Amino acid sequence: MITLYHGKTSVCSAKVRLGLAERGVGWQGRIVNLAGGEQNEDWYLALNPKAVVPALVHDGVTLLESNVILEYVDGLGDGPPLMPADLLDQARARLWLADCLDIHAAVNTLTYVVSKRRQILAKKTPDQIAASIARMANPANASKRRDILDQGIASSHVDAALFTLRLTFGRMEQALTQGPWLLGQAYSLADTAVLAFVDRLDRLGLDQLWSHDHPAVADWLLKSRQRPSYNTAIESFAGAPDPERQNSLSAGHWGVLAPAIGRG
């Protein structure tokens, strides 16, 4: 029996759900209320002391870290795995998995800067914000959250995020000259790992990060969303992409980022 502890709109949770869907692996889920801070409660910290999702429990064994879980899940399905057989392609796939650590940090930063920061500051008092940050298990995550809420676009985390994403979309564009997928002609673990992050940025109306200079990324996103796994793993939890809403968000969110884009 597989149980996945996950967040509805968590990008790392979506990454694992995509892998489960692509490999046809059955599972049951337990949604962790991230907005309510449930990941910091004792019962979840017993599963994952880092207080992040997802966590996967299989036959009583707990697995953490979405990249590790994704490779594990890939070995459970029937038929050809998502990890290629060729050793060089395996290395290339694992480079994308490794890059996901920086990509996740970058997407998390931009999500808070352009969207969640405004919501939090509007809904919570300074004391409530301080209490919420104090509950965070990881001091590094707490420090980053505090800095972004205090500094907004001036946070050094924003410059780091934009640097990472410029490299990412440039690398994706180059890879996609060799075929429709990140490793060439065949869909692989690399595509599964990266999709949720690009999908999140697009839903925030930040597609200008790639749409002008890296058109192949836009084609890749469209093809990825046409796979049945996208509906199962992302749409079923976050809803279908809404172009009108994304367009309405774009001007405001891109306007928030403009000063940092200019610094770059």
VEXTIKOL-96704 format. One record per residue (C-alpha): residue number from 1; residue in one letter; x, y, z. Coordinates in nm, 4 decimals, padded with zeros to 6 digits. Layout:
BEGIN
{i->NUM | aa->A | east->X | north->Y | up->Z} $
...
//
This chain:
BEGIN
{i->1 | aa->M | east->00.0000 | north->00.0000 | up->00.0000} $
{i->2 | aa->I | east->00.1309 | north->00.3437 | up->-00.0978} $
{i->3 | aa->T | east->00.0237 | north->00.6555 | up->00.0914} $
{i->4 | aa->L | east->00.1323 | north->00.9977 | up->-00.0312} $
{i->5 | aa->Y | east->00.1279 | north->01.2906 | up->00.2083} $
{i->6 | aa->H | east->00.1074 | north->01.5899 | up->-00.0206} $
{i->7 | aa->G | east->-00.0185 | north->01.9439 | up->-00.0802} $
{i->8 | aa->K | east->-00.2825 | north->02.0255 | up->-00.3406} $
{i->9 | aa->T | east->-00.0780 | north->02.2943 | up->-00.5150} $
{i->10 | aa->S | east->00.2687 | north->02.2004 | up->-00.3874} $
{i->11 | aa->V | east->00.4976 | north->02.1766 | up->-00.6899} $
{i->12 | aa->C | east->00.7064 | north->01.8962 | up->-00.5397} $
{i->13 | aa->S | east->00.3888 | north->01.7043 | up->-00.4593} $
{i->14 | aa->A | east->00.2695 | north->01.7533 | up->-00.8167} $
{i->15 | aa->K | east->00.6023 | north->01.6227 | up->-00.9445} $
{i->16 | aa->V | east->00.5560 | north->01.2957 | up->-00.7563} $
{i->17 | aa->R | east->00.1901 | north->01.2676 | up->-00.8551} $
{i->18 | aa->L | east->00.2970 | north->01.3045 | up->-01.2200} $
{i->19 | aa->G | east->00.5396 | north->01.0165 | up->-01.1767} $
{i->20 | aa->L | east->00.2737 | north->00.7986 | up->-01.0153} $
{i->21 | aa->A | east->00.0323 | north->00.8781 | up->-01.2984} $
{i->22 | aa->E | east->00.2870 | north->00.8214 | up->-01.5747} $
{i->23 | aa->R | east->00.3825 | north->00.4833 | up->-01.4290} $
{i->24 | aa->G | east->00.0263 | north->00.3773 | up->-01.3481} $
{i->25 | aa->V | east->00.1043 | north->00.3179 | up->-00.9815} $
{i->26 | aa->G | east->-00.1939 | north->00.3086 | up->-00.7473} $
{i->27 | aa->W | east->-00.1848 | north->00.5156 | up->-00.4297} $
{i->28 | aa->Q | east->-00.3944 | north->00.6768 | up->-00.1611} $
{i->29 | aa->G | east->-00.3452 | north->01.0340 | up->-00.0513} $
{i->30 | aa->R | east->-00.3469 | north->01.2448 | up->00.2613} $
{i->31 | aa->I | east->-00.3623 | north->01.6188 | up->00.1935} $
{i->32 | aa->V | east->-00.1457 | north->01.8251 | up->00.4285} $
{i->33 | aa->N | east->-00.2907 | north->02.1723 | up->00.4899} $
{i->34 | aa->L | east->00.0183 | north->02.3801 | up->00.4160} $
{i->35 | aa->A | east->-00.1559 | north->02.7174 | up->00.4455} $
{i->36 | aa->G | east->-00.2753 | north->02.6167 | up->00.7914} $
{i->37 | aa->G | east->00.0734 | north->02.5065 | up->00.8953} $
{i->38 | aa->E | east->-00.0179 | north->02.1385 | up->00.9330} $
{i->39 | aa->Q | east->00.3279 | north->02.0429 | up->00.8072} $
{i->40 | aa->N | east->00.4701 | north->02.1847 | up->01.1315} $
{i->41 | aa->E | east->00.2504 | north->01.9719 | up->01.3564} $
{i->42 | aa->D | east->00.4038 | north->01.6904 | up->01.5597} $
{i->43 | aa->W | east->00.2298 | north->01.4106 | up->01.3704} $
{i->44 | aa->Y | east->00.3785 | north->01.5241 | up->01.0381} $
{i->45 | aa->L | east->00.7204 | north->01.6101 | up->01.1821} $
{i->46 | aa->A | east->00.7364 | north->01.2462 | up->01.2935} $
{i->47 | aa->L | east->00.7151 | north->01.1561 | up->00.9231} $
{i->48 | aa->N | east->00.9334 | north->01.4374 | up->00.7901} $
{i->49 | aa->P | east->01.1335 | north->01.6461 | up->01.0394} $
{i->50 | aa->K | east->01.2038 | north->01.9009 | up->00.7633} $
{i->51 | aa->A | east->00.8311 | north->01.9873 | up->00.7598} $
{i->52 | aa->V | east->00.7968 | north->01.9785 | up->00.3813} $
{i->53 | aa->V | east->00.5865 | north->01.7721 | up->00.1426} $
{i->54 | aa->P | east->00.5664 | north->01.5228 | up->-00.0092} $
{i->55 | aa->A | east->00.6345 | north->01.2153 | up->00.2001} $
{i->56 | aa->L | east->00.5582 | north->00.8706 | up->00.0649} $
{i->57 | aa->V | east->00.4943 | north->00.5665 | up->00.2828} $
{i->58 | aa->H | east->00.5179 | north->00.2261 | up->00.1126} $
{i->59 | aa->D | east->00.4625 | north->-00.0891 | up->00.3166} $
{i->60 | aa->G | east->00.5521 | north->00.0953 | up->00.6354} $
{i->61 | aa->V | east->00.8709 | north->00.2554 | up->00.4990} $
{i->62 | aa->T | east->00.8795 | north->00.6366 | up->00.4689} $
{i->63 | aa->L | east->01.0560 | north->00.7992 | up->00.1739} $
{i->64 | aa->L | east->01.1372 | north->01.1701 | up->00.1606} $
{i->65 | aa->E | east->01.2675 | north->01.4184 | up->-00.1000} $
{i->66 | aa->S | east->01.0667 | north->01.4405 | up->-00.4194} $
{i->67 | aa->N | east->01.3547 | north->01.3448 | up->-00.6504} $
{i->68 | aa->V | east->01.4245 | north->01.0291 | up->-00.4513} $
{i->69 | aa->I | east->01.0540 | north->00.9456 | up->-00.4405} $
{i->70 | aa->L | east->01.0207 | north->01.0060 | up->-00.8147} $
{i->71 | aa->E | east->01.2988 | north->00.7600 | up->-00.8976} $
{i->72 | aa->Y | east->01.1544 | north->00.5074 | up->-00.6515} $
{i->73 | aa->V | east->00.8069 | north->00.5355 | up->-00.8040} $
{i->74 | aa->D | east->00.9552 | north->00.4927 | up->-01.1503} $
{i->75 | aa->G | east->01.0745 | north->00.1480 | up->-01.0473} $
{i->76 | aa->L | east->00.7294 | north->00.0392 | up->-00.9328} $
{i->77 | aa->G | east->00.5356 | north->00.0735 | up->-01.2572} $
{i->78 | aa->D | east->00.4863 | north->-00.1760 | up->-01.5370} $
{i->79 | aa->G | east->00.6367 | north->-00.1284 | up->-01.8793} $
{i->80 | aa->P | east->00.9346 | north->00.0860 | up->-01.9833} $
{i->81 | aa->P | east->01.0531 | north->00.3155 | up->-01.7024} $
{i->82 | aa->L | east->01.0840 | north->00.6906 | up->-01.7340} $
{i->83 | aa->M | east->01.4559 | north->00.6698 | up->-01.6569} $
{i->84 | aa->P | east->01.6317 | north->00.5919 | up->-01.9874} $
{i->85 | aa->A | east->01.8357 | north->00.2756 | up->-02.0334} $
{i->86 | aa->D | east->02.1340 | north->00.4580 | up->-02.1843} $
{i->87 | aa->L | east->02.3922 | north->00.5530 | up->-01.9180} $
{i->88 | aa->L | east->02.4616 | north->00.8967 | up->-02.0644} $
{i->89 | aa->D | east->02.0908 | north->00.9729 | up->-02.0835} $
{i->90 | aa->Q | east->02.0550 | north->00.8580 | up->-01.7228} $
{i->91 | aa->A | east->02.3214 | north->01.1093 | up->-01.6233} $
{i->92 | aa->R | east->02.1447 | north->01.3814 | up->-01.8206} $
{i->93 | aa->A | east->01.8154 | north->01.2972 | up->-01.6513} $
{i->94 | aa->R | east->01.9774 | north->01.3117 | up->-01.3066} $
{i->95 | aa->L | east->02.1277 | north->01.6513 | up->-01.3892} $
{i->96 | aa->W | east->01.7722 | north->01.7795 | up->-01.4396} $
{i->97 | aa->L | east->01.6710 | north->01.6200 | up->-01.1103} $
{i->98 | aa->A | east->01.9633 | north->01.7882 | up->-00.9360} $
{i->99 | aa->D | east->01.8751 | north->02.1237 | up->-01.0938} $
{i->100 | aa->C | east->01.5236 | north->02.0896 | up->-00.9536} $
{i->101 | aa->L | east->01.6597 | north->02.1786 | up->-00.6095} $
{i->102 | aa->D | east->01.7537 | north->02.5276 | up->-00.7318} $
{i->103 | aa->I | east->01.4489 | north->02.5524 | up->-00.9570} $
{i->104 | aa->H | east->01.2188 | north->02.4746 | up->-00.6650} $
{i->105 | aa->A | east->01.3829 | north->02.7433 | up->-00.4507} $
{i->106 | aa->A | east->01.3454 | north->02.9931 | up->-00.7359} $
{i->107 | aa->V | east->00.9798 | north->02.9147 | up->-00.8008} $
{i->108 | aa->N | east->00.9041 | north->02.9281 | up->-00.4295} $
{i->109 | aa->T | east->01.0669 | north->03.2713 | up->-00.4106} $
{i->110 | aa->L | east->00.8726 | north->03.4166 | up->-00.7032} $
{i->111 | aa->T | east->00.5467 | north->03.2652 | up->-00.5796} $
{i->112 | aa->Y | east->00.5832 | north->03.4481 | up->-00.2495} $
{i->113 | aa->V | east->00.7150 | north->03.7729 | up->-00.3939} $
{i->114 | aa->V | east->00.4499 | north->03.8274 | up->-00.6605} $
{i->115 | aa->S | east->00.1490 | north->03.6628 | up->-00.4966} $
{i->116 | aa->K | east->00.1562 | north->03.5179 | up->-00.1461} $
{i->117 | aa->R | east->00.3409 | north->03.8097 | up->00.0146} $
{i->118 | aa->R | east->00.0593 | north->04.0492 | up->-00.0684} $
{i->119 | aa->Q | east->-00.2026 | north->03.8044 | up->00.0570} $
{i->120 | aa->I | east->-00.0199 | north->03.7377 | up->00.3836} $
{i->121 | aa->L | east->00.0439 | north->04.1055 | up->00.4581} $
{i->122 | aa->A | east->-00.3210 | north->04.1869 | up->00.3887} $
{i->123 | aa->K | east->-00.4678 | north->03.9103 | up->00.6035} $
{i->124 | aa->K | east->-00.2318 | north->03.8771 | up->00.8992} $
{i->125 | aa->T | east->-00.1051 | north->04.1114 | up->01.1684} $
{i->126 | aa->P | east->00.2699 | north->04.1419 | up->01.2285} $
{i->127 | aa->D | east->00.2319 | north->03.9304 | up->01.5432} $
{i->128 | aa->Q | east->00.0468 | north->03.6585 | up->01.3509} $
{i->129 | aa->I | east->00.3144 | north->03.6586 | up->01.0809} $
{i->130 | aa->A | east->00.5894 | north->03.6332 | up->01.3415} $
{i->131 | aa->A | east->00.4107 | north->03.3458 | up->01.5138} $
{i->132 | aa->S | east->00.3654 | north->03.1620 | up->01.1846} $
{i->133 | aa->I | east->00.7345 | north->03.1980 | up->01.0976} $
{i->134 | aa->A | east->00.8342 | north->03.0883 | up->01.4473} $
{i->135 | aa->R | east->00.6473 | north->02.7604 | up->01.3912} $
{i->136 | aa->M | east->00.8577 | north->02.6728 | up->01.0852} $
{i->137 | aa->A | east->01.0838 | north->02.3778 | up->01.1629} $
{i->138 | aa->N | east->01.3675 | north->02.4714 | up->00.9264} $
{i->139 | aa->P | east->01.5550 | north->02.7884 | up->01.0332} $
{i->140 | aa->A | east->01.6777 | north->02.8514 | up->00.6775} $
{i->141 | aa->N | east->01.3224 | north->02.8424 | up->00.5415} $
{i->142 | aa->A | east->01.2061 | north->03.0695 | up->00.8225} $
{i->143 | aa->S | east->01.4838 | north->03.3195 | up->00.7499} $
{i->144 | aa->K | east->01.3997 | north->03.3219 | up->00.3798} $
{i->145 | aa->R | east->01.0291 | north->03.3689 | up->00.4487} $
{i->146 | aa->R | east->01.0972 | north->03.6562 | up->00.6870} $
{i->147 | aa->D | east->01.3315 | north->03.8275 | up->00.4399} $
{i->148 | aa->I | east->01.0868 | north->03.8013 | up->00.1490} $
{i->149 | aa->L | east->00.7968 | north->03.9321 | up->00.3597} $
{i->150 | aa->D | east->01.0105 | north->04.2201 | up->00.4896} $
{i->151 | aa->Q | east->01.2011 | north->04.3102 | up->00.1748} $
{i->152 | aa->G | east->00.9742 | north->04.2035 | up->-00.1103} $
{i->153 | aa->I | east->01.1331 | north->04.2582 | up->-00.4497} $
{i->154 | aa->A | east->01.4474 | north->04.3930 | up->-00.2815} $
{i->155 | aa->S | east->01.5232 | north->04.0513 | up->-00.1296} $
{i->156 | aa->S | east->01.8469 | north->03.8953 | up->-00.2534} $
{i->157 | aa->H | east->01.6498 | north->03.5717 | up->-00.2945} $
{i->158 | aa->V | east->01.4749 | north->03.7308 | up->-00.5942} $
{i->159 | aa->D | east->01.8005 | north->03.7944 | up->-00.7811} $
{i->160 | aa->A | east->01.9091 | north->03.4372 | up->-00.7101} $
{i->161 | aa->A | east->01.5753 | north->03.3057 | up->-00.8379} $
{i->162 | aa->L | east->01.5920 | north->03.5006 | up->-01.1627} $
{i->163 | aa->F | east->01.9507 | north->03.3879 | up->-01.2190} $
{i->164 | aa->T | east->01.8455 | north->03.0236 | up->-01.1773} $
{i->165 | aa->L | east->01.5474 | north->03.0586 | up->-01.4088} $
{i->166 | aa->R | east->01.7447 | north->03.2354 | up->-01.6818} $
{i->167 | aa->L | east->01.9867 | north->02.9417 | up->-01.6811} $
{i->168 | aa->T | east->01.7022 | north->02.6885 | up->-01.6679} $
{i->169 | aa->F | east->01.5042 | north->02.8218 | up->-01.9618} $
{i->170 | aa->G | east->01.8186 | north->02.8699 | up->-02.1692} $
{i->171 | aa->R | east->01.9171 | north->02.5117 | up->-02.1007} $
{i->172 | aa->M | east->01.5663 | north->02.3858 | up->-02.1765} $
{i->173 | aa->E | east->01.5607 | north->02.5719 | up->-02.5088} $
{i->174 | aa->Q | east->01.8929 | north->02.4197 | up->-02.6063} $
{i->175 | aa->A | east->01.7835 | north->02.0691 | up->-02.5060} $
{i->176 | aa->L | east->01.4591 | north->02.1005 | up->-02.6994} $
{i->177 | aa->T | east->01.6457 | north->02.1609 | up->-03.0256} $
{i->178 | aa->Q | east->01.7178 | north->01.7850 | up->-03.0187} $
{i->179 | aa->G | east->01.3546 | north->01.6751 | up->-02.9966} $
{i->180 | aa->P | east->01.0175 | north->01.7440 | up->-02.8374} $
{i->181 | aa->W | east->01.1327 | north->01.6379 | up->-02.4889} $
{i->182 | aa->L | east->01.4209 | north->01.7332 | up->-02.2641} $
{i->183 | aa->L | east->01.6218 | north->01.4213 | up->-02.3483} $
{i->184 | aa->G | east->01.5269 | north->01.4141 | up->-02.7159} $
{i->185 | aa->Q | east->01.2593 | north->01.2036 | up->-02.8768} $
{i->186 | aa->A | east->01.1282 | north->01.0184 | up->-02.5713} $
{i->187 | aa->Y | east->00.9403 | north->01.1604 | up->-02.2731} $
{i->188 | aa->S | east->01.1435 | north->01.0884 | up->-01.9603} $
{i->189 | aa->L | east->01.1916 | north->01.1442 | up->-01.5894} $
{i->190 | aa->A | east->01.3476 | north->01.4816 | up->-01.6747} $
{i->191 | aa->D | east->01.0202 | north->01.6121 | up->-01.8212} $
{i->192 | aa->T | east->00.8234 | north->01.4703 | up->-01.5293} $
{i->193 | aa->A | east->01.0517 | north->01.6422 | up->-01.2785} $
{i->194 | aa->V | east->01.0466 | north->01.9893 | up->-01.4366} $
{i->195 | aa->L | east->00.6844 | north->02.0262 | up->-01.5509} $
{i->196 | aa->A | east->00.5216 | north->02.1293 | up->-01.2219} $
{i->197 | aa->F | east->00.7643 | north->02.4193 | up->-01.1798} $
{i->198 | aa->V | east->00.7041 | north->02.5660 | up->-01.5257} $
{i->199 | aa->D | east->00.3307 | north->02.5082 | up->-01.4839} $
{i->200 | aa->R | east->00.3331 | north->02.7091 | up->-01.1587} $
{i->201 | aa->L | east->00.5117 | north->03.0043 | up->-01.3180} $
{i->202 | aa->D | east->00.2689 | north->03.0003 | up->-01.6095} $
{i->203 | aa->R | east->-00.0292 | north->02.9973 | up->-01.3720} $
{i->204 | aa->L | east->00.1200 | north->03.3039 | up->-01.2019} $
{i->205 | aa->G | east->00.1230 | north->03.4849 | up->-01.5366} $
{i->206 | aa->L | east->00.5037 | north->03.4818 | up->-01.5524} $
{i->207 | aa->D | east->00.5359 | north->03.3149 | up->-01.8915} $
{i->208 | aa->Q | east->00.7388 | north->03.6140 | up->-02.0138} $
{i->209 | aa->L | east->01.0303 | north->03.4485 | up->-01.8386} $
{i->210 | aa->W | east->01.0497 | north->03.2197 | up->-02.1428} $
{i->211 | aa->S | east->00.7908 | north->03.3152 | up->-02.4057} $
{i->212 | aa->H | east->00.9992 | north->03.5734 | up->-02.5949} $
{i->213 | aa->D | east->01.3456 | north->03.4175 | up->-02.5991} $
{i->214 | aa->H | east->01.2653 | north->03.0497 | up->-02.5520} $
{i->215 | aa->P | east->00.9599 | north->02.9552 | up->-02.7621} $
{i->216 | aa->A | east->01.0422 | north->02.5836 | up->-02.7527} $
{i->217 | aa->V | east->00.9683 | north->02.5892 | up->-02.3786} $
{i->218 | aa->A | east->00.6143 | north->02.7082 | up->-02.4510} $
{i->219 | aa->D | east->00.5639 | north->02.4225 | up->-02.7004} $
{i->220 | aa->W | east->00.7009 | north->02.1751 | up->-02.4468} $
{i->221 | aa->L | east->00.4615 | north->02.3022 | up->-02.1788} $
{i->222 | aa->L | east->00.1652 | north->02.2643 | up->-02.4158} $
{i->223 | aa->K | east->00.2620 | north->01.9069 | up->-02.5086} $
{i->224 | aa->S | east->00.3204 | north->01.8172 | up->-02.1443} $
{i->225 | aa->R | east->-00.0243 | north->01.9435 | up->-02.0496} $
{i->226 | aa->Q | east->-00.1794 | north->01.7263 | up->-02.3182} $
{i->227 | aa->R | east->-00.0577 | north->01.4075 | up->-02.1503} $
{i->228 | aa->P | east->-00.3194 | north->01.2248 | up->-01.9398} $
{i->229 | aa->S | east->-00.0885 | north->01.2450 | up->-01.6376} $
{i->230 | aa->Y | east->-00.1258 | north->01.6236 | up->-01.6271} $
{i->231 | aa->N | east->-00.4994 | north->01.6021 | up->-01.5725} $
{i->232 | aa->T | east->-00.4587 | north->01.3329 | up->-01.3075} $
{i->233 | aa->A | east->-00.1699 | north->01.4883 | up->-01.1178} $
{i->234 | aa->I | east->-00.2156 | north->01.8656 | up->-01.1511} $
{i->235 | aa->E | east->-00.5541 | north->01.9674 | up->-01.2934} $
{i->236 | aa->S | east->-00.7414 | north->01.7419 | up->-01.0541} $
{i->237 | aa->F | east->-00.5887 | north->01.9311 | up->-00.7614} $
{i->238 | aa->A | east->-00.5149 | north->02.2846 | up->-00.8870} $
{i->239 | aa->G | east->-00.7793 | north->02.3134 | up->-01.1592} $
{i->240 | aa->A | east->-00.7266 | north->02.3659 | up->-01.5301} $
{i->241 | aa->P | east->-00.5041 | north->02.6514 | up->-01.6462} $
{i->242 | aa->D | east->-00.7156 | north->02.9639 | up->-01.6999} $
{i->243 | aa->P | east->-00.5659 | north->03.1840 | up->-01.9754} $
{i->244 | aa->E | east->-00.7912 | north->03.4799 | up->-01.8904} $
{i->245 | aa->R | east->-00.6906 | north->03.4723 | up->-01.5256} $
{i->246 | aa->Q | east->-00.3245 | north->03.4263 | up->-01.6169} $
{i->247 | aa->N | east->-00.3414 | north->03.7266 | up->-01.8496} $
{i->248 | aa->S | east->-00.5004 | north->03.9360 | up->-01.5772} $
{i->249 | aa->L | east->-00.2291 | north->03.8315 | up->-01.3320} $
{i->250 | aa->S | east->00.0509 | north->03.8868 | up->-01.5795} $
{i->251 | aa->A | east->00.0543 | north->04.2663 | up->-01.5818} $
{i->252 | aa->G | east->00.0489 | north->04.2983 | up->-01.2047} $
{i->253 | aa->H | east->00.2903 | north->04.0182 | up->-01.1283} $
{i->254 | aa->W | east->00.5307 | north->04.1121 | up->-01.4061} $
{i->255 | aa->G | east->00.5156 | north->04.4687 | up->-01.2806} $
{i->256 | aa->V | east->00.6230 | north->04.3503 | up->-00.9366} $
{i->257 | aa->L | east->00.9214 | north->04.1702 | up->-01.0874} $
{i->258 | aa->A | east->01.0250 | north->04.4520 | up->-01.3214} $
{i->259 | aa->P | east->01.2690 | north->04.6229 | up->-01.0802} $
{i->260 | aa->A | east->01.4526 | north->04.2940 | up->-01.0261} $
{i->261 | aa->I | east->01.4530 | north->04.2161 | up->-01.3990} $
{i->262 | aa->G | east->01.6120 | north->04.5563 | up->-01.4498} $
{i->263 | aa->R | east->01.8792 | north->04.4785 | up->-01.1897} $
{i->264 | aa->G | east->01.9698 | north->04.1655 | up->-01.3860} $
//
